[in-house]
């Protein structure tokens, strides 16, 4: 989908707040929103631009946040 700018973040520790998730992804570009549904072990990061989302997925795949390696895909 050429218009999808949302990155699904799986394998997320339940202890990670939305502000922390945002801080890990904000270096890649402007973020529209960050959402972590309670108790799901995942989150969503929506970028303003698709190119920024793509770059974040390349660089952050398998990165450890709070001791858990994250899995990224298009949300």
CHARMM internal coordinates of N, CA and C (Angstrom, degrees):
IC EDIT
DIST 1 N 1 CA 1.4552
DIST 1 CA 1 C 1.5272
ANGL 1 N 1 CA 1 C 109.68
DIST 1 C 2 N 1.3164
ANGL 1 CA 1 C 2 N 117.95
DIHE 1 N 1 CA 1 C 2 N 113.73
DIST 2 N 2 CA 1.4719
ANGL 1 C 2 N 2 CA 120.19
DIHE 1 CA 1 C 2 N 2 CA -176.67
DIST 2 CA 2 C 1.5278
ANGL 2 N 2 CA 2 C 113.72
DIHE 1 C 2 N 2 CA 2 C -67.42
DIST 2 C 3 N 1.3298
ANGL 2 CA 2 C 3 N 117.13
DIHE 2 N 2 CA 2 C 3 N -14.47
DIST 3 N 3 CA 1.4627
ANGL 2 C 3 N 3 CA 120.37
DIHE 2 CA 2 C 3 N 3 CA -177.74
DIST 3 CA 3 C 1.5216
ANGL 3 N 3 CA 3 C 113.37
DIHE 2 C 3 N 3 CA 3 C -101.83
DIST 3 C 4 N 1.3338
ANGL 3 CA 3 C 4 N 117.22
DIHE 3 N 3 CA 3 C 4 N -5.22
DIST 4 N 4 CA 1.4649
ANGL 3 C 4 N 4 CA 120.32
DIHE 3 CA 3 C 4 N 4 CA -179.18
DIST 4 CA 4 C 1.5260
ANGL 4 N 4 CA 4 C 109.70
DIHE 3 C 4 N 4 CA 4 C -75.64
DIST 4 C 5 N 1.3139
ANGL 4 CA 4 C 5 N 116.54
DIHE 4 N 4 CA 4 C 5 N 123.46
DIST 5 N 5 CA 1.4660
ANGL 4 C 5 N 5 CA 121.26
DIHE 4 CA 4 C 5 N 5 CA 178.77
DIST 5 CA 5 C 1.5238
ANGL 5 N 5 CA 5 C 110.75
DIHE 4 C 5 N 5 CA 5 C -120.41
DIST 5 C 6 N 1.3446
ANGL 5 CA 5 C 6 N 116.56
DIHE 5 N 5 CA 5 C 6 N 14.17
DIST 6 N 6 CA 1.4617
ANGL 5 C 6 N 6 CA 121.22
DIHE 5 CA 5 C 6 N 6 CA -175.24
DIST 6 CA 6 C 1.5205
ANGL 6 N 6 CA 6 C 111.35
DIHE 5 C 6 N 6 CA 6 C -101.56
DIST 6 C 7 N 1.3259
ANGL 6 CA 6 C 7 N 115.81
DIHE 6 N 6 CA 6 C 7 N 129.11
DIST 7 N 7 CA 1.4603
ANGL 6 C 7 N 7 CA 122.96
DIHE 6 CA 6 C 7 N 7 CA 177.30
DIST 7 CA 7 C 1.5273
ANGL 7 N 7 CA 7 C 108.25
DIHE 6 C 7 N 7 CA 7 C -102.24
DIST 7 C 8 N 1.3349
ANGL 7 CA 7 C 8 N 115.75
DIHE 7 N 7 CA 7 C 8 N 125.60
DIST 8 N 8 CA 1.4642
ANGL 7 C 8 N 8 CA 121.50
DIHE 7 CA 7 C 8 N 8 CA 172.84
DIST 8 CA 8 C 1.5221
ANGL 8 N 8 CA 8 C 107.35
DIHE 7 C 8 N 8 CA 8 C -84.19
DIST 8 C 9 N 1.3252
ANGL 8 CA 8 C 9 N 116.95
DIHE 8 N 8 CA 8 C 9 N 131.24
DIST 9 N 9 CA 1.4627
ANGL 8 C 9 N 9 CA 122.80
DIHE 8 CA 8 C 9 N 9 CA 179.82
DIST 9 CA 9 C 1.5232
ANGL 9 N 9 CA 9 C 107.68
DIHE 8 C 9 N 9 CA 9 C -115.03
DIST 9 C 10 N 1.3321
ANGL 9 CA 9 C 10 N 116.75
DIHE 9 N 9 CA 9 C 10 N 106.92
DIST 10 N 10 CA 1.4586
ANGL 9 C 10 N 10 CA 121.53
DIHE 9 CA 9 C 10 N 10 CA 179.01
DIST 10 CA 10 C 1.5204
ANGL 10 N 10 CA 10 C 111.02
DIHE 9 C 10 N 10 CA 10 C -101.08
DIST 10 C 11 N 1.3268
ANGL 10 CA 10 C 11 N 116.35
DIHE 10 N 10 CA 10 C 11 N 164.88
DIST 11 N 11 CA 1.4586
ANGL 10 C 11 N 11 CA 121.07
DIHE 10 CA 10 C 11 N 11 CA 178.98
DIST 11 CA 11 C 1.5134
ANGL 11 N 11 CA 11 C 113.29
DIHE 10 C 11 N 11 CA 11 C 72.66
DIST 11 C 12 N 1.3147
ANGL 11 CA 11 C 12 N 116.12
DIHE 11 N 11 CA 11 C 12 N 27.23
DIST 12 N 12 CA 1.4613
ANGL 11 C 12 N 12 CA 121.38
DIHE 11 CA 11 C 12 N 12 CA -175.45
DIST 12 CA 12 C 1.5258
ANGL 12 N 12 CA 12 C 110.35
DIHE 11 C 12 N 12 CA 12 C -87.58
DIST 12 C 13 N 1.3130
ANGL 12 CA 12 C 13 N 116.00
DIHE 12 N 12 CA 12 C 13 N 134.45
DIST 13 N 13 CA 1.4604
ANGL 12 C 13 N 13 CA 120.66
DIHE 12 CA 12 C 13 N 13 CA 175.81
DIST 13 CA 13 C 1.5279
ANGL 13 N 13 CA 13 C 109.91
DIHE 12 C 13 N 13 CA 13 C -63.09
DIST 13 C 14 N 1.3191
ANGL 13 CA 13 C 14 N 116.49
DIHE 13 N 13 CA 13 C 14 N 140.75
DIST 14 N 14 CA 1.4681
ANGL 13 C 14 N 14 CA 121.55
DIHE 13 CA 13 C 14 N 14 CA 179.20
DIST 14 CA 14 C 1.5278
ANGL 14 N 14 CA 14 C 112.08
DIHE 13 C 14 N 14 CA 14 C -65.42
DIST 14 C 15 N 1.3278
ANGL 14 CA 14 C 15 N 116.90
DIHE 14 N 14 CA 14 C 15 N -15.17
DIST 15 N 15 CA 1.4658
ANGL 14 C 15 N 15 CA 120.96
DIHE 14 CA 14 C 15 N 15 CA -177.29
DIST 15 CA 15 C 1.5265
ANGL 15 N 15 CA 15 C 113.25
DIHE 14 C 15 N 15 CA 15 C -86.06
DIST 15 C 16 N 1.3308
ANGL 15 CA 15 C 16 N 117.42
DIHE 15 N 15 CA 15 C 16 N -5.86
DIST 16 N 16 CA 1.4618
ANGL 15 C 16 N 16 CA 120.74
DIHE 15 CA 15 C 16 N 16 CA -175.68
DIST 16 CA 16 C 1.5349
ANGL 16 N 16 CA 16 C 110.16
DIHE 15 C 16 N 16 CA 16 C -85.27
DIST 16 C 17 N 1.3440
ANGL 16 CA 16 C 17 N 117.33
DIHE 16 N 16 CA 16 C 17 N 121.13
DIST 17 N 17 CA 1.4670
ANGL 16 C 17 N 17 CA 119.54
DIHE 16 CA 16 C 17 N 17 CA 176.59
DIST 17 CA 17 C 1.5351
ANGL 17 N 17 CA 17 C 111.39
DIHE 16 C 17 N 17 CA 17 C -82.08
DIST 17 C 18 N 1.3177
ANGL 17 CA 17 C 18 N 116.42
DIHE 17 N 17 CA 17 C 18 N 163.38
DIST 18 N 18 CA 1.4634
ANGL 17 C 18 N 18 CA 121.40
DIHE 17 CA 17 C 18 N 18 CA -179.12
DIST 18 CA 18 C 1.5281
ANGL 18 N 18 CA 18 C 112.20
DIHE 17 C 18 N 18 CA 18 C -58.94
DIST 18 C 19 N 1.3287
ANGL 18 CA 18 C 19 N 117.61
DIHE 18 N 18 CA 18 C 19 N -35.59
DIST 19 N 19 CA 1.4714
ANGL 18 C 19 N 19 CA 120.48
DIHE 18 CA 18 C 19 N 19 CA -179.28
DIST 19 CA 19 C 1.5259
ANGL 19 N 19 CA 19 C 110.87
DIHE 18 C 19 N 19 CA 19 C -62.92
DIST 19 C 20 N 1.3397
ANGL 19 CA 19 C 20 N 116.56
DIHE 19 N 19 CA 19 C 20 N -38.51
DIST 20 N 20 CA 1.4627
ANGL 19 C 20 N 20 CA 120.63
DIHE 19 CA 19 C 20 N 20 CA 179.75
DIST 20 CA 20 C 1.5196
ANGL 20 N 20 CA 20 C 110.31
DIHE 19 C 20 N 20 CA 20 C -68.31
DIST 20 C 21 N 1.3277
ANGL 20 CA 20 C 21 N 116.80
DIHE 20 N 20 CA 20 C 21 N -44.02
DIST 21 N 21 CA 1.4602
ANGL 20 C 21 N 21 CA 120.26
DIHE 20 CA 20 C 21 N 21 CA 178.54
DIST 21 CA 21 C 1.5273
ANGL 21 N 21 CA 21 C 109.93
DIHE 20 C 21 N 21 CA 21 C -59.88
DIST 21 C 22 N 1.3142
ANGL 21 CA 21 C 22 N 116.22
DIHE 21 N 21 CA 21 C 22 N -43.44
DIST 22 N 22 CA 1.4732
ANGL 21 C 22 N 22 CA 120.71
DIHE 21 CA 21 C 22 N 22 CA 177.72
DIST 22 CA 22 C 1.5268
ANGL 22 N 22 CA 22 C 110.83
DIHE 21 C 22 N 22 CA 22 C -58.70
DIST 22 C 23 N 1.3220
ANGL 22 CA 22 C 23 N 117.29
DIHE 22 N 22 CA 22 C 23 N -41.77
DIST 23 N 23 CA 1.4659
ANGL 22 C 23 N 23 CA 120.20
DIHE 22 CA 22 C 23 N 23 CA -176.66
DIST 23 CA 23 C 1.5271
ANGL 23 N 23 CA 23 C 112.35
DIHE 22 C 23 N 23 CA 23 C -65.01
DIST 23 C 24 N 1.3353
ANGL 23 CA 23 C 24 N 117.59
DIHE 23 N 23 CA 23 C 24 N -30.01
DIST 24 N 24 CA 1.4567
ANGL 23 C 24 N 24 CA 120.60
DIHE 23 CA 23 C 24 N 24 CA 177.99
DIST 24 CA 24 C 1.5294
ANGL 24 N 24 CA 24 C 111.91
DIHE 23 C 24 N 24 CA 24 C -74.15
DIST 24 C 25 N 1.3241
ANGL 24 CA 24 C 25 N 117.35
DIHE 24 N 24 CA 24 C 25 N -30.68
DIST 25 N 25 CA 1.4619
ANGL 24 C 25 N 25 CA 121.00
DIHE 24 CA 24 C 25 N 25 CA -175.11
DIST 25 CA 25 C 1.5285
ANGL 25 N 25 CA 25 C 114.10
DIHE 24 C 25 N 25 CA 25 C -99.82
DIST 25 C 26 N 1.3247
ANGL 25 CA 25 C 26 N 118.36
DIHE 25 N 25 CA 25 C 26 N -18.00
DIST 26 N 26 CA 1.4671
ANGL 25 C 26 N 26 CA 120.67
DIHE 25 CA 25 C 26 N 26 CA -176.75
DIST 26 CA 26 C 1.5333
ANGL 26 N 26 CA 26 C 114.74
DIHE 25 C 26 N 26 CA 26 C -62.23
DIST 26 C 27 N 1.3559
ANGL 26 CA 26 C 27 N 120.37
DIHE 26 N 26 CA 26 C 27 N -26.94
DIST 27 N 27 CA 1.4674
ANGL 26 C 27 N 27 CA 117.74
DIHE 26 CA 26 C 27 N 27 CA 177.34
DIST 27 CA 27 C 1.5341
ANGL 27 N 27 CA 27 C 114.03
DIHE 26 C 27 N 27 CA 27 C -62.90
DIST 27 C 28 N 1.3280
ANGL 27 CA 27 C 28 N 118.11
DIHE 27 N 27 CA 27 C 28 N -15.61
DIST 28 N 28 CA 1.4636
ANGL 27 C 28 N 28 CA 120.84
DIHE 27 CA 27 C 28 N 28 CA -175.80
DIST 28 CA 28 C 1.5238
ANGL 28 N 28 CA 28 C 112.76
DIHE 27 C 28 N 28 CA 28 C -89.49
DIST 28 C 29 N 1.3152
ANGL 28 CA 28 C 29 N 117.74
DIHE 28 N 28 CA 28 C 29 N -12.38
DIST 29 N 29 CA 1.4590
ANGL 28 C 29 N 29 CA 119.78
DIHE 28 CA 28 C 29 N 29 CA 178.03
DIST 29 CA 29 C 1.5192
ANGL 29 N 29 CA 29 C 111.82
DIHE 28 C 29 N 29 CA 29 C 152.23
DIST 29 C 30 N 1.3233
ANGL 29 CA 29 C 30 N 114.40
DIHE 29 N 29 CA 29 C 30 N -179.98
DIST 30 N 30 CA 1.4628
ANGL 29 C 30 N 30 CA 120.56
DIHE 29 CA 29 C 30 N 30 CA -177.77
DIST 30 CA 30 C 1.5277
ANGL 30 N 30 CA 30 C 110.84
DIHE 29 C 30 N 30 CA 30 C -68.89
DIST 30 C 31 N 1.3241
ANGL 30 CA 30 C 31 N 115.51
DIHE 30 N 30 CA 30 C 31 N 131.06
DIST 31 N 31 CA 1.4644
ANGL 30 C 31 N 31 CA 121.90
DIHE 30 CA 30 C 31 N 31 CA -177.73
DIST 31 CA 31 C 1.5241
ANGL 31 N 31 CA 31 C 109.25
DIHE 30 C 31 N 31 CA 31 C -104.60
DIST 31 C 32 N 1.3263
ANGL 31 CA 31 C 32 N 115.19
DIHE 31 N 31 CA 31 C 32 N 132.09
DIST 32 N 32 CA 1.4671
ANGL 31 C 32 N 32 CA 121.11
DIHE 31 CA 31 C 32 N 32 CA 177.43
DIST 32 CA 32 C 1.5306
ANGL 32 N 32 CA 32 C 109.79
DIHE 31 C 32 N 32 CA 32 C -78.61
DIST 32 C 33 N 1.3441
ANGL 32 CA 32 C 33 N 117.02
DIHE 32 N 32 CA 32 C 33 N -49.73
DIST 33 N 33 CA 1.4658
ANGL 32 C 33 N 33 CA 119.85
DIHE 32 CA 32 C 33 N 33 CA 175.48
DIST 33 CA 33 C 1.5229
ANGL 33 N 33 CA 33 C 111.44
DIHE 32 C 33 N 33 CA 33 C -158.89
DIST 33 C 34 N 1.3307
ANGL 33 CA 33 C 34 N 114.88
DIHE 33 N 33 CA 33 C 34 N 160.20
DIST 34 N 34 CA 1.4664
ANGL 33 C 34 N 34 CA 123.61
DIHE 33 CA 33 C 34 N 34 CA 174.22
DIST 34 CA 34 C 1.5203
ANGL 34 N 34 CA 34 C 106.59
DIHE 33 C 34 N 34 CA 34 C -127.20
DIST 34 C 35 N 1.3282
ANGL 34 CA 34 C 35 N 116.40
DIHE 34 N 34 CA 34 C 35 N 132.17
DIST 35 N 35 CA 1.4690
ANGL 34 C 35 N 35 CA 120.55
DIHE 34 CA 34 C 35 N 35 CA 179.92
DIST 35 CA 35 C 1.5236
ANGL 35 N 35 CA 35 C 109.22
DIHE 34 C 35 N 35 CA 35 C -135.93
DIST 35 C 36 N 1.3325
ANGL 35 CA 35 C 36 N 116.19
DIHE 35 N 35 CA 35 C 36 N 131.16
DIST 36 N 36 CA 1.4629
ANGL 35 C 36 N 36 CA 122.33
DIHE 35 CA 35 C 36 N 36 CA 173.61
DIST 36 CA 36 C 1.5266
ANGL 36 N 36 CA 36 C 107.04
DIHE 35 C 36 N 36 CA 36 C -122.76
DIST 36 C 37 N 1.3438
ANGL 36 CA 36 C 37 N 117.59
DIHE 36 N 36 CA 36 C 37 N 104.23
DIST 37 N 37 CA 1.4665
ANGL 36 C 37 N 37 CA 119.16
DIHE 36 CA 36 C 37 N 37 CA 177.43
DIST 37 CA 37 C 1.5297
ANGL 37 N 37 CA 37 C 110.30
DIHE 36 C 37 N 37 CA 37 C -64.10
DIST 37 C 38 N 1.3286
ANGL 37 CA 37 C 38 N 118.52
DIHE 37 N 37 CA 37 C 38 N 135.18
DIST 38 N 38 CA 1.4714
ANGL 37 C 38 N 38 CA 121.28
DIHE 37 CA 37 C 38 N 38 CA -177.14
DIST 38 CA 38 C 1.5288
ANGL 38 N 38 CA 38 C 112.82
DIHE 37 C 38 N 38 CA 38 C -58.78
DIST 38 C 39 N 1.3367
ANGL 38 CA 38 C 39 N 115.45
DIHE 38 N 38 CA 38 C 39 N 131.58
DIST 39 N 39 CA 1.4604
ANGL 38 C 39 N 39 CA 121.47
DIHE 38 CA 38 C 39 N 39 CA 172.43
DIST 39 CA 39 C 1.5095
ANGL 39 N 39 CA 39 C 116.77
DIHE 38 C 39 N 39 CA 39 C 72.92
DIST 39 C 40 N 1.3283
ANGL 39 CA 39 C 40 N 118.55
DIHE 39 N 39 CA 39 C 40 N 11.66
DIST 40 N 40 CA 1.4654
ANGL 39 C 40 N 40 CA 120.72
DIHE 39 CA 39 C 40 N 40 CA -176.14
DIST 40 CA 40 C 1.5301
ANGL 40 N 40 CA 40 C 113.60
DIHE 39 C 40 N 40 CA 40 C -99.30
DIST 40 C 41 N 1.3375
ANGL 40 CA 40 C 41 N 117.95
DIHE 40 N 40 CA 40 C 41 N -16.43
DIST 41 N 41 CA 1.4624
ANGL 40 C 41 N 41 CA 119.71
DIHE 40 CA 40 C 41 N 41 CA -178.68
DIST 41 CA 41 C 1.5140
ANGL 41 N 41 CA 41 C 113.01
DIHE 40 C 41 N 41 CA 41 C 69.30
DIST 41 C 42 N 1.3325
ANGL 41 CA 41 C 42 N 116.10
DIHE 41 N 41 CA 41 C 42 N 26.80
DIST 42 N 42 CA 1.4612
ANGL 41 C 42 N 42 CA 120.17
DIHE 41 CA 41 C 42 N 42 CA 179.05
DIST 42 CA 42 C 1.5227
ANGL 42 N 42 CA 42 C 109.01
DIHE 41 C 42 N 42 CA 42 C -150.56
DIST 42 C 43 N 1.3151
ANGL 42 CA 42 C 43 N 114.72
DIHE 42 N 42 CA 42 C 43 N 172.09
DIST 43 N 43 CA 1.4503
ANGL 42 C 43 N 43 CA 120.09
DIHE 42 CA 42 C 43 N 43 CA 177.66
DIST 43 CA 43 C 1.5120
ANGL 43 N 43 CA 43 C 110.68
DIHE 42 C 43 N 43 CA 43 C -154.90
DIST 43 C 44 N 1.3271
ANGL 43 CA 43 C 44 N 115.30
DIHE 43 N 43 CA 43 C 44 N 174.76
DIST 44 N 44 CA 1.4541
ANGL 43 C 44 N 44 CA 121.90
DIHE 43 CA 43 C 44 N 44 CA 179.23
DIST 44 CA 44 C 1.5185
ANGL 44 N 44 CA 44 C 108.35
DIHE 43 C 44 N 44 CA 44 C -133.91
DIST 44 C 45 N 1.3332
ANGL 44 CA 44 C 45 N 115.52
DIHE 44 N 44 CA 44 C 45 N 135.69
DIST 45 N 45 CA 1.4565
ANGL 44 C 45 N 45 CA 121.34
DIHE 44 CA 44 C 45 N 45 CA 176.00
DIST 45 CA 45 C 1.5232
ANGL 45 N 45 CA 45 C 106.68
DIHE 44 C 45 N 45 CA 45 C -123.84
DIST 45 C 46 N 1.3252
ANGL 45 CA 45 C 46 N 116.58
DIHE 45 N 45 CA 45 C 46 N 114.58
DIST 46 N 46 CA 1.4596
ANGL 45 C 46 N 46 CA 119.40
DIHE 45 CA 45 C 46 N 46 CA 178.41
DIST 46 CA 46 C 1.5181
ANGL 46 N 46 CA 46 C 109.22
DIHE 45 C 46 N 46 CA 46 C -102.04
DIST 46 C 47 N 1.3287
ANGL 46 CA 46 C 47 N 114.83
DIHE 46 N 46 CA 46 C 47 N 119.85
DIST 47 N 47 CA 1.4577
ANGL 46 C 47 N 47 CA 121.86
DIHE 46 CA 46 C 47 N 47 CA 177.11
DIST 47 CA 47 C 1.5214
ANGL 47 N 47 CA 47 C 109.71
DIHE 46 C 47 N 47 CA 47 C -88.62
DIST 47 C 48 N 1.3202
ANGL 47 CA 47 C 48 N 116.23
DIHE 47 N 47 CA 47 C 48 N 160.94
DIST 48 N 48 CA 1.4584
ANGL 47 C 48 N 48 CA 120.97
DIHE 47 CA 47 C 48 N 48 CA 174.99
DIST 48 CA 48 C 1.5317
ANGL 48 N 48 CA 48 C 109.32
DIHE 47 C 48 N 48 CA 48 C -74.47
DIST 48 C 49 N 1.3468
ANGL 48 CA 48 C 49 N 117.09
DIHE 48 N 48 CA 48 C 49 N -38.00
DIST 49 N 49 CA 1.4677
ANGL 48 C 49 N 49 CA 121.63
DIHE 48 CA 48 C 49 N 49 CA -176.12
DIST 49 CA 49 C 1.5268
ANGL 49 N 49 CA 49 C 111.14
DIHE 48 C 49 N 49 CA 49 C -117.84
DIST 49 C 50 N 1.3317
ANGL 49 CA 49 C 50 N 116.26
DIHE 49 N 49 CA 49 C 50 N 136.98
DIST 50 N 50 CA 1.4556
ANGL 49 C 50 N 50 CA 121.96
DIHE 49 CA 49 C 50 N 50 CA -179.08
DIST 50 CA 50 C 1.5304
ANGL 50 N 50 CA 50 C 111.82
DIHE 49 C 50 N 50 CA 50 C -61.21
DIST 50 C 51 N 1.3264
ANGL 50 CA 50 C 51 N 117.91
DIHE 50 N 50 CA 50 C 51 N -38.47
DIST 51 N 51 CA 1.4690
ANGL 50 C 51 N 51 CA 120.87
DIHE 50 CA 50 C 51 N 51 CA -178.97
DIST 51 CA 51 C 1.5292
ANGL 51 N 51 CA 51 C 110.70
DIHE 50 C 51 N 51 CA 51 C -59.94
DIST 51 C 52 N 1.3143
ANGL 51 CA 51 C 52 N 117.01
DIHE 51 N 51 CA 51 C 52 N -37.36
DIST 52 N 52 CA 1.4671
ANGL 51 C 52 N 52 CA 121.04
DIHE 51 CA 51 C 52 N 52 CA 178.52
DIST 52 CA 52 C 1.5242
ANGL 52 N 52 CA 52 C 110.54
DIHE 51 C 52 N 52 CA 52 C -67.65
DIST 52 C 53 N 1.3311
ANGL 52 CA 52 C 53 N 116.44
DIHE 52 N 52 CA 52 C 53 N -40.70
DIST 53 N 53 CA 1.4678
ANGL 52 C 53 N 53 CA 120.84
DIHE 52 CA 52 C 53 N 53 CA 177.96
DIST 53 CA 53 C 1.5267
ANGL 53 N 53 CA 53 C 110.36
DIHE 52 C 53 N 53 CA 53 C -63.33
DIST 53 C 54 N 1.3296
ANGL 53 CA 53 C 54 N 117.07
DIHE 53 N 53 CA 53 C 54 N -42.08
DIST 54 N 54 CA 1.4699
ANGL 53 C 54 N 54 CA 121.36
DIHE 53 CA 53 C 54 N 54 CA 178.88
DIST 54 CA 54 C 1.5211
ANGL 54 N 54 CA 54 C 111.21
DIHE 53 C 54 N 54 CA 54 C -61.75
DIST 54 C 55 N 1.3220
ANGL 54 CA 54 C 55 N 116.05
DIHE 54 N 54 CA 54 C 55 N -44.73
DIST 55 N 55 CA 1.4663
ANGL 54 C 55 N 55 CA 120.68
DIHE 54 CA 54 C 55 N 55 CA -179.59
DIST 55 CA 55 C 1.5297
ANGL 55 N 55 CA 55 C 110.49
DIHE 54 C 55 N 55 CA 55 C -64.61
DIST 55 C 56 N 1.3131
ANGL 55 CA 55 C 56 N 117.15
DIHE 55 N 55 CA 55 C 56 N -40.80
DIST 56 N 56 CA 1.4654
ANGL 55 C 56 N 56 CA 120.97
DIHE 55 CA 55 C 56 N 56 CA 178.17
DIST 56 CA 56 C 1.5240
ANGL 56 N 56 CA 56 C 110.48
DIHE 55 C 56 N 56 CA 56 C -61.91
DIST 56 C 57 N 1.3314
ANGL 56 CA 56 C 57 N 116.94
DIHE 56 N 56 CA 56 C 57 N -41.41
DIST 57 N 57 CA 1.4683
ANGL 56 C 57 N 57 CA 120.25
DIHE 56 CA 56 C 57 N 57 CA 179.89
DIST 57 CA 57 C 1.5251
ANGL 57 N 57 CA 57 C 111.13
DIHE 56 C 57 N 57 CA 57 C -64.31
DIST 57 C 58 N 1.3253
ANGL 57 CA 57 C 58 N 117.12
DIHE 57 N 57 CA 57 C 58 N -40.68
DIST 58 N 58 CA 1.4700
ANGL 57 C 58 N 58 CA 120.90
DIHE 57 CA 57 C 58 N 58 CA 178.94
DIST 58 CA 58 C 1.5262
ANGL 58 N 58 CA 58 C 111.33
DIHE 57 C 58 N 58 CA 58 C -63.22
DIST 58 C 59 N 1.3173
ANGL 58 CA 58 C 59 N 116.00
DIHE 58 N 58 CA 58 C 59 N -45.87
DIST 59 N 59 CA 1.4692
ANGL 58 C 59 N 59 CA 120.78
DIHE 58 CA 58 C 59 N 59 CA -172.51
DIST 59 CA 59 C 1.5271
ANGL 59 N 59 CA 59 C 113.80
DIHE 58 C 59 N 59 CA 59 C -81.26
DIST 59 C 60 N 1.3315
ANGL 59 CA 59 C 60 N 117.69
DIHE 59 N 59 CA 59 C 60 N -29.84
DIST 60 N 60 CA 1.4646
ANGL 59 C 60 N 60 CA 120.85
DIHE 59 CA 59 C 60 N 60 CA -171.82
DIST 60 CA 60 C 1.5298
ANGL 60 N 60 CA 60 C 114.32
DIHE 59 C 60 N 60 CA 60 C -101.16
DIST 60 C 61 N 1.3268
ANGL 60 CA 60 C 61 N 117.87
DIHE 60 N 60 CA 60 C 61 N -5.36
DIST 61 N 61 CA 1.4680
ANGL 60 C 61 N 61 CA 120.85
DIHE 60 CA 60 C 61 N 61 CA -179.42
DIST 61 CA 61 C 1.5330
ANGL 61 N 61 CA 61 C 109.83
DIHE 60 C 61 N 61 CA 61 C -56.68
DIST 61 C 62 N 1.3181
ANGL 61 CA 61 C 62 N 117.74
DIHE 61 N 61 CA 61 C 62 N 124.03
DIST 62 N 62 CA 1.4619
ANGL 61 C 62 N 62 CA 121.51
DIHE 61 CA 61 C 62 N 62 CA 178.80
DIST 62 CA 62 C 1.5182
ANGL 62 N 62 CA 62 C 115.22
DIHE 61 C 62 N 62 CA 62 C 79.08
DIST 62 C 63 N 1.3158
ANGL 62 CA 62 C 63 N 117.52
DIHE 62 N 62 CA 62 C 63 N 2.73
DIST 63 N 63 CA 1.4612
ANGL 62 C 63 N 63 CA 122.08
DIHE 62 CA 62 C 63 N 63 CA 179.71
DIST 63 CA 63 C 1.5290
ANGL 63 N 63 CA 63 C 109.38
DIHE 62 C 63 N 63 CA 63 C -67.67
DIST 63 C 64 N 1.3184
ANGL 63 CA 63 C 64 N 116.78
DIHE 63 N 63 CA 63 C 64 N 144.29
DIST 64 N 64 CA 1.4679
ANGL 63 C 64 N 64 CA 120.23
DIHE 63 CA 63 C 64 N 64 CA 179.56
DIST 64 CA 64 C 1.5290
ANGL 64 N 64 CA 64 C 110.20
DIHE 63 C 64 N 64 CA 64 C -91.78
DIST 64 C 65 N 1.3262
ANGL 64 CA 64 C 65 N 115.21
DIHE 64 N 64 CA 64 C 65 N 123.04
DIST 65 N 65 CA 1.4681
ANGL 64 C 65 N 65 CA 121.70
DIHE 64 CA 64 C 65 N 65 CA 174.51
DIST 65 CA 65 C 1.5203
ANGL 65 N 65 CA 65 C 106.70
DIHE 64 C 65 N 65 CA 65 C -121.06
DIST 65 C 66 N 1.3243
ANGL 65 CA 65 C 66 N 116.23
DIHE 65 N 65 CA 65 C 66 N 118.47
DIST 66 N 66 CA 1.4577
ANGL 65 C 66 N 66 CA 120.36
DIHE 65 CA 65 C 66 N 66 CA -179.95
DIST 66 CA 66 C 1.5190
ANGL 66 N 66 CA 66 C 113.23
DIHE 65 C 66 N 66 CA 66 C 62.14
DIST 66 C 67 N 1.3398
ANGL 66 CA 66 C 67 N 116.40
DIHE 66 N 66 CA 66 C 67 N 31.38
DIST 67 N 67 CA 1.4614
ANGL 66 C 67 N 67 CA 120.77
DIHE 66 CA 66 C 67 N 67 CA 177.35
DIST 67 CA 67 C 1.5197
ANGL 67 N 67 CA 67 C 114.82
DIHE 66 C 67 N 67 CA 67 C 86.36
DIST 67 C 68 N 1.3344
ANGL 67 CA 67 C 68 N 117.97
DIHE 67 N 67 CA 67 C 68 N -1.81
DIST 68 N 68 CA 1.4647
ANGL 67 C 68 N 68 CA 121.28
DIHE 67 CA 67 C 68 N 68 CA 178.83
DIST 68 CA 68 C 1.5225
ANGL 68 N 68 CA 68 C 109.69
DIHE 67 C 68 N 68 CA 68 C -115.56
DIST 68 C 69 N 1.3399
ANGL 68 CA 68 C 69 N 116.38
DIHE 68 N 68 CA 68 C 69 N 131.85
DIST 69 N 69 CA 1.4659
ANGL 68 C 69 N 69 CA 119.67
DIHE 68 CA 68 C 69 N 69 CA 175.86
DIST 69 CA 69 C 1.5211
ANGL 69 N 69 CA 69 C 109.02
DIHE 68 C 69 N 69 CA 69 C -76.93
DIST 69 C 70 N 1.3187
ANGL 69 CA 69 C 70 N 115.22
DIHE 69 N 69 CA 69 C 70 N 127.87
DIST 70 N 70 CA 1.4615
ANGL 69 C 70 N 70 CA 119.93
DIHE 69 CA 69 C 70 N 70 CA -177.19
DIST 70 CA 70 C 1.5270
ANGL 70 N 70 CA 70 C 111.17
DIHE 69 C 70 N 70 CA 70 C -88.31
DIST 70 C 71 N 1.3326
ANGL 70 CA 70 C 71 N 115.09
DIHE 70 N 70 CA 70 C 71 N 151.69
DIST 71 N 71 CA 1.4638
ANGL 70 C 71 N 71 CA 123.25
DIHE 70 CA 70 C 71 N 71 CA 175.10
DIST 71 CA 71 C 1.5230
ANGL 71 N 71 CA 71 C 107.05
DIHE 70 C 71 N 71 CA 71 C -117.27
DIST 71 C 72 N 1.3198
ANGL 71 CA 71 C 72 N 116.02
DIHE 71 N 71 CA 71 C 72 N 128.19
DIST 72 N 72 CA 1.4554
ANGL 71 C 72 N 72 CA 120.17
DIHE 71 CA 71 C 72 N 72 CA -176.15
DIST 72 CA 72 C 1.5186
ANGL 72 N 72 CA 72 C 111.44
DIHE 71 C 72 N 72 CA 72 C -113.99
DIST 72 C 73 N 1.3193
ANGL 72 CA 72 C 73 N 115.41
DIHE 72 N 72 CA 72 C 73 N 142.48
DIST 73 N 73 CA 1.4604
ANGL 72 C 73 N 73 CA 121.66
DIHE 72 CA 72 C 73 N 73 CA 172.31
DIST 73 CA 73 C 1.5240
ANGL 73 N 73 CA 73 C 107.19
DIHE 72 C 73 N 73 CA 73 C -153.21
DIST 73 C 74 N 1.3298
ANGL 73 CA 73 C 74 N 116.15
DIHE 73 N 73 CA 73 C 74 N 173.12
DIST 74 N 74 CA 1.4601
ANGL 73 C 74 N 74 CA 118.88
DIHE 73 CA 73 C 74 N 74 CA 177.34
DIST 74 CA 74 C 1.5197
ANGL 74 N 74 CA 74 C 109.31
DIHE 73 C 74 N 74 CA 74 C -69.98
DIST 74 C 75 N 1.3261
ANGL 74 CA 74 C 75 N 116.96
DIHE 74 N 74 CA 74 C 75 N 134.07
DIST 75 N 75 CA 1.4573
ANGL 74 C 75 N 75 CA 122.20
DIHE 74 CA 74 C 75 N 75 CA 179.78
DIST 75 CA 75 C 1.4885
ANGL 75 N 75 CA 75 C 109.54
DIHE 74 C 75 N 75 CA 75 C -92.59
END
COOR INIT
IC SEED 1 N 1 CA 1 C
IC BUILD
